[in-house]
């Protein structure tokens, strides 16, 4: 399981979460990393 928390301010936060079977973990982790790096809070 991967969990990334992004605190925007004292009233807003986001959580990015990924859970997958162990057999699919290594192949899909890069997709989560790309998504997490490109994530931007709504304005």
C-alpha positions as CSV (number, residue, x, y, z in Angstrom):
1,X,0.0,0.0,0.0
2,X,1.2,3.5,-0.8
3,X,-0.3,6.6,0.7
4,X,0.7,10.2,-0.1
5,X,-0.9,13.0,1.9
6,X,-0.8,16.6,0.6
7,X,-1.7,19.3,3.1
8,X,-2.8,22.4,1.2
9,X,-3.7,24.6,4.1
10,X,-5.4,24.3,7.5
11,X,-8.8,23.5,5.9
12,X,-7.9,21.3,2.9
13,X,-5.9,18.2,2.3
14,X,-5.7,15.4,-0.2
15,X,-4.7,11.7,0.1
16,X,-3.5,9.6,-2.8
17,X,-3.8,5.9,-2.1
18,X,-2.8,2.8,-4.0
19,X,-3.4,-0.8,-3.0
20,X,-2.9,-3.8,-5.2
21,X,-2.1,-7.5,-5.0
22,X,1.5,-8.3,-4.3
23,X,1.8,-10.0,-7.7
24,X,1.1,-6.7,-9.5
25,X,3.0,-4.4,-7.2
26,X,6.3,-3.8,-9.0
27,X,4.7,-3.3,-12.4
28,X,2.2,-0.7,-11.3
29,X,4.1,1.3,-8.8
30,X,5.6,3.6,-11.5
31,X,2.1,4.6,-12.5
32,X,1.4,5.7,-9.0
33,X,4.7,7.7,-8.8
34,X,3.9,9.5,-12.1
35,X,0.4,10.3,-10.9
36,X,1.7,11.5,-7.5
37,X,4.3,13.7,-9.1
38,X,1.8,15.3,-11.5
39,X,-0.9,15.8,-9.0
40,X,-1.9,19.4,-8.3
41,X,-4.6,20.5,-5.8
42,X,-7.7,22.2,-7.3
43,X,-7.6,26.0,-7.3
